[in-house]
Amino acid sequence: MDDHARIKERERGHQAKIILDSPLWQEAKQTITDGLSEAWQTTAMTQGDERETIYQMLIAATAVFDHIETVMKTGEMAEIQLEEKNG
C-alpha cells in the first residue's frame, strides 16, 4: 500500500472514530442491540419466521457495527505505518 492509500485509510479511521465516540451512535447501537435481543427472546418457539427475521436483523446490525470498528482499526494501523515510515 502506498502513502496515498495509507493517508486515505487514516482519514477514514478518524471519521469512524468520531462516529464510534459519538454518544448518539453509542445510544443507537445499544438501543438496536437491546431491542432486537429482547424481541427475539420474547417470541414464542412457534414463531419461527419472526424469530428468524429478528435474528437476521441482529446479525445485519452487528455487521454494520463491526465494519465501522474495522475501519477505525485499519486507520489506526495506517497511521502507525505512516509514522514508522516518516520517522
Secondary structure, DSSP 8 states (H G I E B T S, - for coil): --HHHHHHHHHHHHHHHHHHH-HHHHHHHHHHHHHHHHHHHHS-TT-HHHHHHHHHHHHHHHHHHHHHHHHHHHHHHHHHHHHHHH-
